[in-house]
Each structure stands twice: as structure tokens, then as C-alpha cells.
């Protein structure tokens, strides 16, 4: 039997035994598995969602992401960026070094600094391995096994939404909760520090969240469904930025 098949079988055998351990700090999804899942999700999304034809948007995302990644110690050439022709204000980064931004987010962000706040936040999630943490927690909770099985056997477009939901793309299919408060705070901190190191204005992160709240109209941009921005979060950002 091939090694990848053995790894898959061993991983799936571990999941039931982990049921009920969701409160423990346990890694059931390795970095390698998370990266493979991220690459599978990216492939599905590239097939299912049209890419933007706006050259200015593509160049802006590549420029901003490149500066942030360089400041965070990454080689931008090892990452892939894409702008999707989607009017919702959303962005994401996946294990496997993939960054996606919707056209709607570029329209919402008033400056490149504000876009840097979004992309820096998402890179922070990847650096802190939050997707691995969340997927491991879902496996440990018992009902996450079915999601992981879908991910490990991904290949049909019909599973694109499940893959996306499990990796935090904000697809509202009721499978997974958003990142936890601690993960969001950590991603904020990593993103703001990367902004400062890259020469962007950290306070624009606050302006960006304020614009999102102002644009809510009672419902809010899609980004807010997975990245809640209450006043307490803005206050936390103000405290963090004051220390930079």
C-alpha cells in the first residue's frame, strides 16, 4: 500500500479515538496534511470561481502581499496570489501558501494600507497554523471526522464548499465556527506587526475595521461573518498599535 494511503488510514483511525478531546491541545492534522488540504481547496476554488480580469487589482494584491510576506520573513516567490471576481468583501490565506482576495474587498479598502491590514491578518492565520488547530479541534469533537474524510478524499467539485468551510473561507454551510477570539487576536497582532515592518501605517487596520462596520447595513460584508469586529476588537488594536 502506498505511503500516502497508509498516512490517510492512520489519520482517520486516530480521529474517533480523539472524540471528546476538543478542549485539549492536540495536533491531529499535521502541517503536511493541512498543506495538502489547502492545496486541494485552492485547486477547487480556482476551478469553481472566476478570476478577476482587473489588472490593477491583481497587481495591487501581488505588491501588497509581497511586501508583507517579505517583512514577515517569507519568500514571496513561494506564495501564490489570486483575485477572484466576487463582489463580496472577503479575503483568505490557505495552508500551502495561497492568498485569495475578492474584488469586493479591494473596493471596500480605501487605501493599500487598509488592504495590507486584511492580507496581513490572513497571513497571520497561516503563520500561527490556525487552520490546523481548528481542524484538529473539529476532529477531536467527534463530528469533525466526516469533514476530514471529505477533505482527504477531495477531488469532486461538489465538495468545494465543505473544503472551503473547513479551511476558513467563510462559506456559510454551517459546518464550522469562525476562528476563536484568541486566534483572531493573534492574527491581528501578527498582521499589524507585519504592516509596520513593511512600511505600512498600522492605524489603517483600525480604519479598515471601522469601514467594514459602517458598510454593514445590518448584515455586513462577508468578511465580518468570519472575522467579527466589535468595538472591543478595535480597542485591542489601538492598544497594540500604541506599543509599536
The 8 nearest C-alpha neighbors of each residue, nearest first, counted from 0:
[[1, 2, 4, 5, 3, 6, 8, 7],
 [2, 0, 4, 3, 5, 6, 7, 8],
 [1, 3, 5, 4, 6, 0, 7, 8],
 [4, 2, 6, 5, 1, 7, 0, 8],
 [5, 3, 7, 1, 2, 6, 8, 0],
 [6, 4, 2, 8, 7, 3, 9, 1],
 [5, 7, 3, 9, 4, 8, 10, 2],
 [8, 6, 4, 10, 5, 9, 3, 11],
 [7, 9, 5, 11, 10, 6, 12, 4],
 [8, 10, 12, 6, 7, 11, 5, 13],
 [11, 9, 7, 13, 8, 12, 6, 14],
 [10, 12, 8, 14, 13, 9, 7, 148],
 [13, 11, 9, 10, 14, 8, 15, 16],
 [14, 12, 10, 11, 16, 15, 9, 17],
 [13, 15, 17, 11, 16, 12, 138, 144],
 [16, 14, 17, 18, 13, 141, 12, 144],
 [17, 15, 14, 13, 18, 12, 139, 19],
 [16, 18, 139, 14, 15, 20, 19, 13],
 [19, 17, 141, 139, 140, 15, 20, 16],
 [18, 20, 140, 21, 139, 17, 141, 22],
 [21, 19, 139, 22, 23, 18, 17, 140],
 [20, 22, 139, 136, 140, 23, 19, 137],
 [21, 23, 20, 24, 136, 19, 139, 140],
 [24, 22, 20, 21, 25, 136, 139, 19],
 [23, 25, 22, 26, 21, 136, 132, 20],
 [24, 26, 23, 27, 135, 136, 20, 21],
 [27, 25, 28, 135, 29, 24, 132, 131],
 [26, 28, 135, 25, 29, 138, 14, 10],
 [29, 27, 135, 26, 131, 32, 33, 30],
 [30, 28, 32, 31, 33, 27, 26, 131],
 [29, 31, 33, 32, 34, 28, 131, 128],
 [30, 32, 34, 29, 33, 35, 28, 36],
 [33, 31, 35, 29, 34, 30, 28, 36],
 [34, 32, 36, 30, 35, 31, 94, 37],
 [33, 35, 95, 94, 37, 31, 36, 32],
 [34, 36, 32, 38, 37, 33, 39, 31],
 [37, 35, 39, 33, 34, 38, 40, 32],
 [38, 36, 94, 34, 40, 93, 35, 39],
 [37, 39, 41, 35, 40, 36, 95, 34],
 [40, 38, 36, 42, 37, 41, 35, 43],
 [39, 41, 37, 43, 38, 42, 162, 44],
 [42, 40, 38, 44, 39, 43, 45, 37],
 [41, 43, 39, 45, 40, 44, 38, 46],
 [44, 42, 40, 46, 41, 45, 159, 47],
 [43, 45, 47, 41, 46, 42, 48, 40],
 [44, 46, 42, 43, 48, 47, 41, 49],
 [47, 45, 43, 44, 48, 42, 49, 156],
 [46, 48, 44, 45, 43, 49, 156, 159],
 [47, 49, 44, 45, 46, 50, 83, 84],
 [50, 48, 84, 83, 51, 47, 45, 46],
 [51, 49, 83, 84, 82, 52, 48, 81],
 [50, 52, 84, 83, 53, 82, 49, 102],
 [51, 53, 54, 50, 84, 57, 56, 82],
 [52, 54, 51, 56, 55, 57, 82, 102],
 [53, 55, 57, 56, 52, 58, 51, 59],
 [56, 54, 58, 57, 53, 59, 60, 52],
 [57, 55, 59, 53, 54, 58, 60, 82],
 [58, 56, 54, 60, 59, 55, 82, 61],
 [57, 59, 61, 55, 56, 60, 62, 54],
 [58, 60, 62, 56, 61, 57, 55, 63],
 [59, 61, 63, 57, 62, 58, 64, 56],
 [60, 62, 58, 64, 59, 63, 65, 57],
 [63, 61, 59, 65, 60, 64, 58, 66],
 [64, 62, 60, 66, 65, 61, 115, 59],
 [65, 63, 67, 61, 66, 62, 60, 68],
 [64, 66, 75, 62, 68, 63, 67, 61],
 [67, 65, 69, 63, 64, 68, 197, 70],
 [68, 66, 70, 64, 69, 65, 197, 193],
 [67, 69, 71, 73, 65, 70, 66, 75],
 [68, 70, 73, 72, 66, 71, 67, 74],
 [69, 71, 67, 197, 68, 72, 196, 193],
 [72, 70, 68, 69, 193, 73, 67, 196],
 [71, 73, 69, 70, 68, 74, 67, 75],
 [74, 72, 68, 69, 71, 75, 70, 77],
 [73, 75, 76, 77, 69, 68, 72, 78],
 [76, 74, 65, 77, 78, 68, 73, 69],
 [75, 77, 74, 78, 79, 65, 73, 68],
 [76, 78, 75, 74, 79, 96, 73, 97],
 [79, 77, 96, 75, 76, 97, 80, 74],
 [78, 80, 97, 98, 96, 81, 77, 76],
 [81, 79, 98, 99, 97, 61, 78, 82],
 [80, 82, 99, 98, 83, 100, 79, 57],
 [83, 81, 100, 51, 101, 99, 50, 57],
 [82, 84, 50, 101, 51, 85, 49, 102],
 [85, 83, 51, 50, 49, 102, 101, 86],
 [84, 86, 101, 83, 102, 87, 103, 49],
 [87, 85, 103, 102, 88, 101, 84, 104],
 [88, 86, 103, 85, 89, 221, 101, 220],
 [89, 87, 104, 103, 220, 221, 222, 101],
 [88, 90, 222, 104, 101, 87, 221, 100],
 [91, 89, 100, 99, 101, 104, 222, 88],
 [90, 92, 99, 121, 98, 168, 100, 93],
 [91, 93, 98, 121, 97, 122, 99, 125],
 [94, 92, 97, 37, 95, 96, 98, 125],
 [95, 93, 34, 37, 96, 33, 125, 97],
 [94, 96, 34, 37, 38, 97, 93, 35],
 [97, 95, 78, 94, 93, 79, 98, 77],
 [96, 98, 79, 93, 92, 78, 95, 80],
 [99, 97, 92, 80, 91, 79, 81, 93],
 [98, 100, 81, 91, 90, 82, 80, 92],
 [99, 101, 90, 82, 83, 89, 81, 91],
 [102, 100, 83, 103, 85, 104, 89, 82],
 [101, 103, 105, 104, 85, 86, 84, 83],
 [104, 102, 86, 88, 87, 106, 101, 105],
 [103, 105, 88, 107, 106, 102, 101, 89],
 [104, 106, 102, 108, 103, 107, 101, 114],
 [105, 107, 103, 104, 108, 102, 109, 88],
 [106, 108, 104, 105, 109, 103, 88, 210],
 [109, 107, 105, 113, 114, 110, 106, 104],
 [108, 110, 107, 113, 111, 106, 207, 114],
 [111, 109, 112, 113, 108, 114, 203, 115],
 [110, 112, 114, 113, 115, 63, 109, 108],
 [111, 113, 115, 110, 114, 199, 203, 200],
 [114, 112, 116, 110, 115, 203, 111, 207],
 [113, 115, 111, 117, 116, 112, 108, 118],
 [116, 114, 112, 118, 113, 117, 119, 63],
 [117, 115, 204, 113, 119, 114, 118, 120],
 [118, 116, 114, 120, 115, 119, 121, 113],
 [117, 119, 121, 115, 120, 116, 122, 114],
 [120, 118, 190, 122, 116, 121, 117, 115],
 [119, 121, 190, 123, 186, 117, 118, 187],
 [120, 122, 118, 124, 123, 92, 119, 91],
 [121, 123, 119, 125, 124, 120, 92, 118],
 [122, 124, 186, 120, 126, 189, 121, 125],
 [123, 125, 121, 127, 186, 129, 122, 126],
 [126, 124, 128, 122, 123, 127, 94, 129],
 [127, 125, 123, 128, 124, 122, 129, 189],
 [126, 128, 124, 125, 129, 123, 186, 185],
 [129, 127, 125, 126, 131, 130, 124, 132],
 [128, 130, 132, 124, 131, 127, 133, 125],
 [131, 129, 133, 132, 128, 166, 134, 125],
 [132, 130, 134, 129, 128, 133, 28, 135],
 [133, 131, 129, 135, 130, 134, 136, 128],
 [134, 132, 136, 130, 135, 131, 129, 137],
 [133, 135, 137, 131, 136, 132, 130, 138],
 [136, 134, 27, 138, 132, 133, 137, 28],
 [137, 135, 21, 139, 133, 134, 138, 140],
 [136, 138, 143, 140, 134, 139, 135, 133],
 [137, 139, 143, 135, 144, 140, 136, 14],
 [138, 140, 18, 17, 21, 136, 20, 141],
 [139, 141, 21, 18, 137, 19, 138, 142],
 [142, 140, 18, 139, 143, 138, 144, 15],
 [141, 143, 144, 140, 145, 138, 137, 146],
 [142, 144, 138, 137, 146, 141, 145, 140],
 [145, 143, 138, 147, 142, 146, 148, 14],
 [144, 146, 148, 147, 143, 149, 142, 138],
 [147, 145, 149, 143, 148, 144, 150, 161],
 [146, 148, 150, 144, 149, 145, 151, 143],
 [147, 149, 145, 151, 150, 146, 144, 152],
 [150, 148, 146, 152, 147, 151, 153, 145],
 [151, 149, 147, 153, 148, 152, 162, 36],
 [150, 152, 148, 149, 153, 147, 36, 7],
 [153, 151, 149, 150, 148, 154, 147, 155],
 [154, 152, 150, 151, 149, 155, 158, 39],
 [153, 155, 152, 156, 158, 39, 43, 157],
 [156, 154, 157, 158, 153, 159, 43, 152],
 [155, 157, 159, 158, 43, 154, 47, 46],
 [156, 158, 155, 159, 160, 161, 154, 153],
 [159, 157, 156, 161, 160, 155, 162, 153],
 [158, 160, 162, 156, 161, 157, 43, 163],
 [161, 159, 163, 162, 158, 164, 170, 157],
 [162, 160, 164, 158, 163, 159, 165, 146],
 [163, 161, 159, 165, 160, 164, 40, 150],
 [162, 164, 160, 168, 166, 161, 165, 159],
 [165, 163, 170, 161, 167, 166, 162, 168],
 [166, 164, 162, 163, 167, 161, 175, 134],
 [165, 167, 163, 164, 130, 168, 162, 93],
 [168, 166, 164, 169, 165, 163, 177, 130],
 [167, 169, 163, 164, 170, 166, 91, 165],
 [168, 170, 167, 225, 171, 164, 224, 221],
 [171, 169, 164, 168, 172, 160, 163, 167],
 [170, 172, 173, 169, 164, 174, 160, 224],
 [173, 171, 174, 170, 164, 160, 161, 175],
 [172, 174, 171, 175, 176, 164, 170, 161],
 [175, 173, 172, 164, 176, 165, 161, 171],
 [176, 174, 173, 165, 164, 177, 137, 172],
 [175, 177, 178, 174, 173, 225, 179, 167],
 [178, 176, 225, 179, 175, 167, 226, 169],
 [177, 179, 182, 183, 176, 180, 225, 133],
 [180, 178, 182, 181, 183, 177, 176, 184],
 [179, 181, 183, 182, 184, 178, 185, 227],
 [182, 180, 184, 183, 179, 185, 178, 186],
 [183, 181, 185, 179, 184, 180, 178, 186],
 [182, 184, 186, 180, 185, 181, 187, 179],
 [185, 183, 187, 181, 182, 186, 180, 188],
 [184, 186, 182, 188, 187, 183, 181, 189],
 [185, 187, 123, 183, 189, 120, 124, 188],
 [188, 186, 184, 190, 120, 185, 189, 191],
 [187, 189, 185, 191, 186, 190, 192, 184],
 [190, 188, 186, 123, 192, 187, 191, 193],
 [189, 191, 119, 120, 193, 187, 188, 192],
 [190, 192, 194, 188, 193, 189, 201, 187],
 [191, 193, 195, 189, 194, 190, 196, 188],
 [192, 194, 196, 190, 191, 195, 71, 67],
 [195, 193, 191, 199, 197, 192, 196, 201],
 [194, 196, 192, 198, 197, 193, 199, 201],
 [195, 197, 193, 194, 70, 198, 192, 199],
 [198, 196, 194, 70, 195, 67, 199, 66],
 [197, 199, 195, 196, 194, 200, 66, 193],
 [198, 200, 194, 195, 112, 197, 201, 115],
 [199, 201, 202, 203, 112, 195, 198, 194],
 [202, 200, 203, 191, 204, 195, 194, 199],
 [203, 201, 204, 205, 200, 206, 240, 237],
 [202, 204, 206, 205, 113, 201, 200, 112],
 [205, 203, 116, 207, 202, 206, 201, 113],
 [204, 206, 203, 208, 207, 202, 233, 209],
 [205, 207, 203, 209, 204, 208, 210, 202],
 [208, 206, 204, 210, 205, 209, 113, 203],
 [207, 209, 211, 205, 210, 206, 212, 204],
 [208, 210, 206, 212, 211, 207, 213, 205],
 [211, 209, 213, 207, 208, 212, 214, 206],
 [212, 210, 208, 214, 209, 213, 215, 207],
 [211, 213, 209, 215, 214, 210, 208, 219],
 [212, 214, 210, 211, 215, 209, 216, 219],
 [215, 213, 211, 212, 216, 210, 219, 220],
 [219, 214, 216, 212, 218, 217, 213, 220],
 [217, 215, 218, 214, 219, 213, 212, 220],
 [216, 218, 215, 219, 214, 212, 213, 220],
 [219, 217, 215, 216, 220, 221, 214, 224],
 [215, 220, 218, 216, 217, 223, 214, 221],
 [219, 221, 222, 88, 223, 215, 87, 211],
 [220, 222, 224, 223, 88, 89, 87, 219],
 [221, 223, 89, 220, 224, 88, 225, 226],
 [222, 224, 226, 227, 221, 225, 220, 219],
 [225, 223, 221, 222, 226, 227, 169, 220],
 [224, 226, 177, 223, 169, 222, 227, 178],
 [225, 227, 223, 224, 222, 228, 177, 183],
 [228, 226, 223, 225, 229, 224, 222, 232],
 [227, 229, 232, 226, 208, 230, 223, 233],
 [230, 228, 231, 232, 227, 233, 212, 208],
 [229, 231, 233, 232, 234, 228, 235, 209],
 [232, 230, 234, 229, 233, 235, 228, 236],
 [231, 233, 235, 234, 230, 229, 228, 236],
 [234, 232, 236, 230, 235, 231, 205, 237],
 [233, 235, 237, 231, 232, 236, 230, 238],
 [236, 234, 232, 238, 233, 237, 231, 239],
 [237, 235, 239, 233, 234, 238, 240, 232],
 [236, 238, 234, 240, 235, 239, 241, 233],
 [239, 237, 235, 241, 236, 240, 234, 242],
 [238, 240, 236, 241, 237, 242, 235, 243],
 [239, 241, 237, 243, 242, 238, 236, 201],
 [240, 242, 238, 239, 243, 237, 236, 202],
 [241, 243, 240, 239, 238, 237, 236, 192],
 [242, 240, 241, 239, 192, 195, 201, 191]]
